[in-house]
Amino acid sequence: MSRTRLVVAGLAIVALVLGALIYRDIFVPSKTTGSSLNLYTVARRTVTASITGSGNLEPQSQANVNFKVAGTLTGIYVHVGDHVSAGQTLAEIDSSSEQAAVAQAQANLSTSEANLQAVETPLTQNQITQLQDNVANALQSYNDTVAQVNQTNAADASAVAADQNQLALDQQSLTFNAAYQAALQKLDTDKTSLQTAITTFGTDGCQSQTYATYSTICVTDFNAVSADQVTVNADQLAVNTYATTANADQSKLNADLAKQSSDKSAGQRSINQASASLTSAQDQLKTQTESKPNQIALAQAQLQGAQAALQTAQQNLAATTLASPMDGEVNSINGVVGETVAPGGGTTPEAPGSQAPLPTTTATNAFMVIGNISGMEVVIPFAEADASKLAFNQDATVTFDAVPNLTISGHVIAVGTAATVTSGVVNYYATIDLNKTDTALKQGMTANATVIVSKATNALTVPNLAITRTAGQAYVIVYSGGQQVQTPVETGVVGDQYTEVTGGLNNGEQIVLPTVRAATGSGTTRGGGFGNGGGVRIGAGG
């Protein structure tokens, strides 16, 4: 019972003390004495200003590797993750067509070399004489052909003329042959009778009957037609007999006219061939004896073209083997043996001041990607306000989300001059070179960099919270002789906690810091903060 009373009495005493303290803090105004102010003694220290950003870890250099010619993959000799050396064979495609092209180009080159040698070698007198003889022979052949054609054409013309004369004589003889003329007249008369009999046969309606069912009148008509037909046939035979000679003359004339036309065509072809042979022989003589410089120039041009074609074919053959352009690691391979690959396949955008690639989420269509991870760099997009503060060789510290407790120092090597705009946000890429690497680091890992953009050593400093600004002018409250005086100051580097003062304060002066009150469940208390002393007291130093 006595123990319980003691506990209750103790709690009551504590409650009275706390109530008294709360009453003092809330209702009793504090005295503005130096011992109750939050003071900071102006001192010298190093002030740094920094900016932060997040980006990705990238190899010092990266290359998209592609075949220069299309073809079917016949071999891939590396795997993703393998280390390769510059010049090492990575893959091959079927080279049969390229080998055939090289062989053809070599043959064309040999021909061009032989042609040049032929035109550059002077002709002997025997060779010139032979060319001249070729021209003479071709000319004689041409003349003989022309003469022979003319002779044939003349004979054909004579034969046709003779045929025409003979036909005219025989036709004239018939014209004055009384028996022939009488036969012609009888033929015409009998044809008229025949036509009359045929008309009567039709008029009597006999055409719709058959021979077996002919009526008496149709039988009579039929017999009349038959008799007249026999008479006409006999008349025609008689006329033809009289005209046999004239018909024979016409047939001979037709045959000789056809022969004349055929001989003219064949003769002209022979003349054209002989003329072409003569022209060729004359050109050979001229080019070999009169146009030598032009021939040599043409042959030289053809040789140069053949050499260029062979070089291209050899390059295409070499391009069927893909070699690594650098030392590095194989990042990706797009293709398997048996598939067809095409030339080209994408380029690598570079980070500022480096061969490191810009971070991207777009998949490459390159056949193979190789990165040099012997050295790593960090590529970070900084907001435009921060990018304006970046400069070459600024120090940086980098941490990595995937590798806790690993911090590596580095320095800025370049800042992009062109902006990248994503969803309306303007950023500028910067590249940070790491001073060392670590086996745990991988390409593409998230990297967080803190870059020191300005630094002042042995500078007069005040805490950032001591400074107020009015109309662009910085002020601090100087405590001197028991008085608080608002004093304008000039500032320099602004760090995370401290600001450099370049004018308006002296080393050792004291300034007043604002009192920080923190709300609690039971009331308000004076917070701690910078240093010692009553309230939030700032001591001298850093």
C-alpha positions in Angstrom: 0.0 0.0 0.0 2.8 2.4 0.9 4.7 1.5 -2.3 1.6 2.4 -4.4 1.3 5.8 -2.7 4.9 6.5 -3.4 4.5 5.8 -7.1 1.4 8.0 -7.4 3.2 10.8 -5.6 6.1 10.5 -8.0 3.9 10.7 -11.1 2.2 13.8 -9.7 5.5 15.5 -9.2 6.6 14.7 -12.8 3.3 16.0 -14.1 3.7 19.3 -12.2 7.2 19.8 -13.6 6.2 19.1 -17.2 3.2 21.5 -16.8 5.5 24.2 -15.6 7.9 23.8 -18.5 5.0 23.8 -21.0 3.6 26.9 -19.4 7.0 28.7 -19.7 7.5 27.8 -23.3 4.0 28.9 -24.4 3.1 31.8 -22.2 6.4 33.3 -20.9 8.2 35.2 -23.7 11.9 34.4 -24.1 14.5 37.0 -23.6 16.7 38.0 -26.5 20.0 37.3 -24.9 23.0 35.7 -26.5 22.7 32.7 -24.4 19.2 31.9 -25.7 19.8 32.6 -29.4 20.9 30.0 -32.0 24.2 31.4 -33.0 26.8 30.3 -35.6 30.3 31.4 -35.7 31.5 32.2 -39.2 34.3 29.9 -40.1 36.3 28.6 -43.1 35.5 25.3 -44.7 35.2 23.7 -48.2 31.8 24.1 -49.9 30.7 21.9 -52.7 27.6 22.0 -55.0 26.5 18.9 -56.7 23.8 17.6 -59.0 22.5 14.0 -59.3 21.2 11.9 -62.1 20.4 8.3 -63.0 21.4 6.6 -66.2 23.0 3.4 -67.4 26.3 1.7 -67.4 27.7 1.3 -70.9 30.9 -0.2 -72.4 33.6 2.2 -73.5 32.8 1.3 -77.1 30.2 -0.8 -79.0 29.8 -1.8 -82.6 27.1 -3.3 -84.7 28.7 -6.0 -86.9 27.1 -7.0 -90.2 27.9 -8.8 -93.4 28.5 -6.5 -96.4 27.0 -9.0 -98.8 23.8 -11.1 -98.6 24.0 -14.9 -98.3 23.1 -18.0 -96.4 24.9 -18.5 -93.0 27.2 -21.6 -93.1 28.9 -21.1 -89.7 28.7 -19.0 -86.5 31.9 -19.5 -84.4 31.1 -17.5 -81.2 28.3 -17.3 -78.7 26.7 -14.5 -76.7 29.0 -13.7 -73.8 32.2 -14.9 -75.5 35.2 -12.6 -75.5 36.5 -11.9 -79.0 39.7 -10.3 -80.3 40.0 -7.8 -83.1 40.2 -9.7 -86.4 38.8 -12.9 -85.0 36.5 -14.8 -87.4 32.9 -14.6 -86.1 30.8 -16.1 -88.9 30.7 -17.1 -92.5 28.1 -17.2 -95.3 28.0 -19.3 -98.5 30.7 -17.9 -100.8 30.1 -20.1 -104.0 28.7 -17.2 -106.0 31.4 -14.8 -104.9 34.1 -17.3 -105.8 32.6 -17.7 -109.3 32.5 -13.9 -109.7 36.2 -13.8 -108.8 37.1 -16.5 -111.3 35.1 -14.6 -114.1 36.7 -11.3 -113.2 40.2 -12.9 -113.3 39.4 -14.3 -116.8 38.2 -10.9 -118.0 41.4 -9.3 -116.6 43.5 -11.8 -118.5 41.6 -11.1 -121.7 42.1 -7.3 -121.2 45.8 -7.7 -120.6 46.2 -9.8 -123.8 44.3 -7.2 -125.8 46.5 -4.4 -124.4 49.6 -6.3 -125.2 48.4 -7.0 -128.7 47.7 -3.3 -129.5 50.9 -2.2 -127.9 53.1 -4.6 -129.9 54.2 -3.1 -133.3 53.1 -4.9 -136.4 55.7 -6.5 -138.6 55.7 -5.8 -142.4 54.4 -9.3 -143.0 51.4 -8.6 -140.7 50.7 -5.3 -142.5 51.0 -7.1 -145.9 48.6 -9.7 -144.7 46.1 -7.1 -143.7 46.4 -5.4 -147.0 46.0 -8.7 -148.8 42.8 -9.3 -146.8 41.5 -5.9 -148.0 42.3 -6.8 -151.6 40.8 -10.2 -151.4 37.6 -8.8 -149.8 37.4 -6.1 -152.5 37.8 -8.7 -155.3 35.2 -10.9 -153.7 32.8 -7.9 -153.5 33.4 -7.1 -157.2 32.9 -10.7 -158.3 29.7 -11.0 -156.3 28.3 -7.8 -157.8 29.2 -9.0 -161.3 27.7 -12.4 -160.7 24.5 -10.9 -159.3 24.2 -8.5 -162.2 24.7 -11.3 -164.7 22.0 -13.4 -163.0 19.6 -10.5 -162.9 20.2 -9.7 -166.6 19.6 -13.4 -167.6 16.4 -13.4 -165.6 15.2 -10.2 -167.2 15.9 -11.6 -170.7 14.0 -14.8 -169.9 11.0 -12.9 -168.6 11.0 -10.6 -171.7 11.1 -13.6 -174.0 8.2 -15.3 -172.1 6.1 -12.1 -172.4 6.8 -11.8 -176.1 5.9 -15.5 -176.7 2.7 -15.2 -174.7 1.7 -12.1 -176.6 2.3 -13.9 -180.0 0.3 -17.0 -178.9 -2.6 -14.8 -177.6 -2.6 -12.8 -180.8 -2.8 -16.1 -182.8 -5.8 -17.2 -180.8 -7.5 -13.8 -181.4 -7.4 -14.4 -185.1 -8.1 -18.1 -185.0 -11.7 -18.5 -186.5 -12.2 -22.0 -185.0 -11.1 -20.8 -181.6 -13.4 -17.8 -181.7 -16.3 -20.1 -182.9 -15.6 -22.5 -180.0 -15.6 -19.5 -177.6 -18.9 -18.3 -179.0 -20.5 -21.8 -178.9 -19.3 -22.2 -175.3 -21.0 -18.9 -174.3 -24.2 -20.0 -176.1 -24.3 -23.4 -174.5 -23.6 -21.9 -171.0 -26.7 -19.7 -171.5 -28.8 -22.7 -172.5 -27.5 -24.6 -169.5 -28.5 -21.8 -167.1 -31.9 -21.6 -168.7 -32.4 -25.3 -168.1 -31.3 -25.0 -164.5 -33.7 -22.1 -164.0 -36.6 -24.1 -165.4 -35.7 -27.1 -163.2 -36.0 -24.8 -160.2 -39.1 -23.0 -161.3 -40.9 -26.4 -161.8 -40.2 -27.2 -158.1 -37.9 -30.1 -158.8 -35.2 -29.1 -156.4 -37.4 -30.2 -153.5 -37.8 -33.7 -155.0 -35.5 -36.7 -155.2 -34.6 -38.4 -158.4 -36.7 -41.5 -157.6 -39.8 -39.4 -157.0 -39.4 -36.9 -159.9 -42.6 -36.1 -161.7 -42.7 -36.4 -165.5 -42.0 -32.7 -166.0 -39.1 -32.9 -163.5 -37.6 -35.9 -165.4 -37.8 -33.9 -168.6 -36.2 -30.9 -166.9 -33.5 -33.0 -165.4 -32.6 -34.7 -168.7 -32.4 -31.2 -170.4 -30.0 -29.9 -167.7 -27.8 -33.1 -168.0 -27.6 -32.8 -171.8 -26.7 -29.1 -171.7 -24.0 -29.8 -169.1 -22.4 -32.4 -171.3 -22.5 -29.9 -174.2 -20.8 -27.1 -172.1 -18.1 -29.5 -170.9 -17.3 -30.5 -174.5 -17.2 -26.8 -175.5 -14.8 -26.0 -172.6 -12.5 -28.9 -173.6 -12.4 -27.6 -177.2 -11.6 -24.0 -176.1 -8.8 -25.3 -173.7 -7.4 -27.4 -176.5 -7.0 -24.3 -178.7 -5.5 -22.3 -175.7 -3.0 -25.0 -174.6 0.0 -23.2 -176.1 -0.9 -19.8 -174.6 -1.6 -21.3 -171.1 1.9 -23.0 -171.3 3.4 -19.6 -172.1 1.7 -18.0 -169.1 2.9 -20.7 -166.7 6.5 -20.3 -168.0 6.2 -16.5 -167.6 5.0 -17.0 -164.0 7.9 -19.3 -163.1 10.5 -17.0 -164.7 9.1 -14.0 -162.7 9.3 -15.9 -159.4 12.9 -16.9 -160.3 13.8 -13.3 -161.1 12.5 -12.1 -157.7 14.3 -14.8 -155.8 17.5 -14.2 -157.6 17.3 -10.5 -156.8 16.9 -11.1 -153.1 19.7 -13.7 -152.9 22.0 -11.5 -155.0 21.4 -8.5 -152.7 22.2 -10.6 -149.6 25.5 -11.8 -151.3 26.4 -8.2 -152.1 25.7 -7.1 -148.5 27.8 -9.9 -147.1 30.7 -9.1 -149.4 30.4 -5.4 -148.5 30.6 -6.2 -144.8 33.6 -8.4 -145.2 35.3 -5.6 -147.2 34.5 -3.0 -144.5 35.8 -5.3 -141.8 39.1 -5.9 -143.6 39.5 -2.2 -144.3 38.8 -1.4 -140.6 41.3 -3.9 -139.4 44.0 -2.4 -141.6 43.1 1.1 -140.5 43.0 0.4 -136.7 46.2 -1.6 -136.9 48.2 0.9 -138.9 46.5 4.3 -138.5 44.6 4.4 -135.2 47.1 2.8 -132.8 47.0 5.5 -130.0 43.2 5.2 -129.8 43.3 1.5 -129.7 45.9 1.6 -126.9 43.8 4.0 -124.9 40.7 1.9 -125.3 42.6 -1.3 -124.3 44.0 0.5 -121.2 40.6 1.7 -120.2 39.2 -1.9 -120.6 42.1 -3.2 -118.5 41.4 -0.7 -115.7 37.8 -1.7 -115.7 38.7 -5.3 -115.5 41.1 -4.7 -112.6 38.4 -2.7 -110.7 35.9 -5.5 -111.3 38.3 -8.1 -109.9 39.0 -6.0 -106.8 35.3 -5.6 -106.2 34.8 -9.4 -106.6 37.6 -10.1 -104.2 36.2 -7.7 -101.7 32.8 -9.4 -101.9 34.5 -12.8 -101.4 36.3 -11.5 -98.4 33.1 -10.0 -97.1 31.6 -13.5 -96.8 33.7 -14.0 -93.7 32.7 -11.7 -90.8 35.6 -10.6 -88.5 35.5 -8.7 -85.2 36.4 -5.0 -85.6 37.5 -4.8 -81.9 38.3 -6.6 -78.7 35.2 -7.1 -76.6 32.3 -9.3 -75.6 29.5 -10.6 -77.8 26.3 -8.9 -76.7 23.9 -10.4 -79.2 23.6 -12.5 -82.3 20.6 -12.4 -84.7 20.6 -15.4 -86.9 21.3 -19.2 -87.0 23.1 -21.4 -89.6 20.9 -21.9 -92.6 19.2 -18.5 -92.5 19.7 -15.8 -95.0 21.3 -12.6 -93.8 21.3 -9.2 -95.6 23.9 -6.5 -95.7 23.6 -3.5 -93.4 21.6 -3.8 -90.2 21.7 -0.6 -88.0 24.1 1.8 -86.6 25.1 2.7 -83.0 24.3 6.2 -81.6 27.3 7.3 -79.6 27.3 9.0 -76.2 28.8 12.5 -76.0 32.7 12.5 -76.2 32.9 8.8 -76.3 32.3 5.6 -78.4 30.0 4.3 -75.7 26.4 3.8 -77.0 23.5 5.9 -75.9 21.1 4.0 -73.7 18.2 2.7 -75.7 15.3 0.3 -75.4 15.0 -0.2 -79.1 16.2 -3.7 -80.3 19.0 -3.6 -82.9 18.6 -5.5 -86.2 22.4 -5.9 -86.5 23.6 -9.4 -87.1 26.0 -9.2 -84.1 26.7 -6.6 -81.4 30.1 -6.4 -79.7 31.0 -4.2 -76.7 34.3 -3.4 -75.1 33.7 -3.8 -71.4 37.4 -3.5 -70.3 36.4 0.0 -69.3 32.9 1.1 -68.4 31.2 4.5 -68.7 28.0 5.9 -67.3 25.7 7.8 -69.7 23.1 9.9 -67.9 20.3 12.2 -69.1 20.4 15.4 -67.0 17.6 17.9 -66.8 18.3 21.1 -68.7 18.7 23.1 -65.5 21.4 20.7 -64.2 23.0 20.1 -67.6 23.9 23.8 -67.8 26.1 23.3 -64.8 28.1 20.4 -66.1 31.6 20.8 -67.5 34.5 18.7 -68.7 36.5 16.9 -66.0 34.2 17.5 -63.1 34.5 14.9 -60.3 31.7 12.4 -59.7 30.8 9.5 -57.5 28.6 6.7 -58.8 26.6 4.0 -57.1 24.7 1.1 -58.6 21.2 -0.2 -57.7 22.2 -3.8 -58.5 25.5 -3.7 -56.5 24.9 -2.3 -53.0 27.8 -0.7 -51.1 29.8 -0.2 -54.3 30.8 3.4 -55.0 33.2 4.3 -57.8 34.7 7.7 -58.5 34.8 9.2 -62.0 34.8 12.3 -64.0 32.7 14.0 -66.7 34.2 13.6 -70.1 31.6 15.3 -72.2 28.1 16.9 -72.2 25.8 16.7 -75.2 25.1 19.8 -77.1 21.8 18.6 -78.6 18.8 18.0 -76.4 16.6 14.9 -76.3 12.9 15.6 -75.6 10.8 12.8 -74.1 7.1 13.6 -73.3 8.0 17.3 -73.3 10.9 16.9 -70.8 14.2 18.3 -72.1 17.3 16.4 -71.2 21.0 16.4 -72.2 23.2 13.3 -72.1 26.5 13.4 -70.2 29.2 10.8 -70.2 31.1 9.9 -67.0 34.2 7.9 -67.2 34.8 5.6 -64.2 38.2 5.5 -62.6 38.0 1.8 -62.2 35.7 -1.1 -62.9 34.3 -4.1 -61.0 33.5 -7.6 -62.2 30.0 -7.3 -60.7 29.1 -4.5 -63.1 27.2 -5.3 -66.3 26.2 -3.3 -69.3 22.9 -1.6 -68.9 22.8 -1.6 -65.1 21.2 1.5 -63.5 23.9 3.9 -62.2 23.3 6.9 -60.0 25.9 9.7 -60.2 26.6 12.7 -58.0 28.6 15.3 -59.9 30.4 18.2 -58.1 29.6 21.2 -60.3 31.3 23.8 -58.2 33.7 23.9 -55.2 35.2 26.6 -52.9 38.1 25.7 -50.5 39.0 27.6 -47.4 35.9 29.8 -47.9 33.9 31.7 -45.3 30.7 29.8 -44.9 27.3 30.1 -43.2 24.5 27.5 -43.0 22.0 27.8 -45.9 19.2 28.4 -43.4 20.9 31.5 -42.1 20.4 33.3 -45.4 17.3 35.2 -46.4 16.8 37.0 -49.7 14.9 40.1 -50.5 14.7 41.5 -54.0 17.6 39.4 -55.0 19.8 40.5 -52.2 21.1 38.0 -49.6 21.0 38.9 -45.9 22.1 37.3 -42.6 21.4 38.5 -39.0 24.8 39.4 -37.4 24.9 39.3 -33.6 27.2 41.9 -32.2 27.3 43.8 -28.9 24.1 42.2 -27.8 22.3 43.4 -30.9 20.9 41.6 -34.0 21.7 43.5 -37.2 20.4 42.5 -40.6 23.5 42.6 -42.8 23.7 42.2 -46.6 26.2 39.6 -47.9 27.6 38.4 -51.2 27.4 34.7 -51.8 29.4 32.3 -53.9 29.1 28.5 -54.1 25.9 27.1 -52.6 26.3 23.6 -51.2 23.9 21.2 -49.7 24.3 22.6 -46.2 26.6 25.6 -46.4 26.9 28.7 -48.6 30.2 30.5 -49.4 30.2 34.2 -48.4 32.4 36.3 -50.5 31.7 39.7 -49.0 29.9 41.3 -46.0 31.2 39.0 -43.2 34.4 38.4 -41.4 35.9 35.2 -40.0 34.7 34.7 -36.4 31.6 36.9 -36.6 28.5 35.4 -35.1 25.2 35.2 -36.9 21.7 34.3 -35.7 20.1 31.1 -37.0 16.3 30.8 -37.0 14.8 28.8 -34.1 13.5 25.4 -35.2 10.4 24.2 -33.3 9.2 20.7 -33.8 5.6 19.7 -32.9 5.1 16.7 -30.6 2.1 14.9 -29.1 2.5 16.8 -25.9 3.3 20.3 -27.2 6.4 22.0 -28.8 10.0 21.6 -28.1 13.2 23.4 -29.3 14.9 21.2 -31.9 18.5 20.3 -32.1 20.5 21.1 -35.2 23.9 22.6 -35.8 26.1 22.4 -32.8 25.9 23.1 -29.0 24.3 25.6 -26.7 20.8 26.6 -25.7 18.1 25.9 -28.3 19.6 25.2 -31.7 23.1 26.5 -31.2 25.5 26.4 -34.1 29.1 26.2 -33.1 32.1 27.2 -35.1 33.7 25.0 -37.8 32.1 22.6 -40.3 
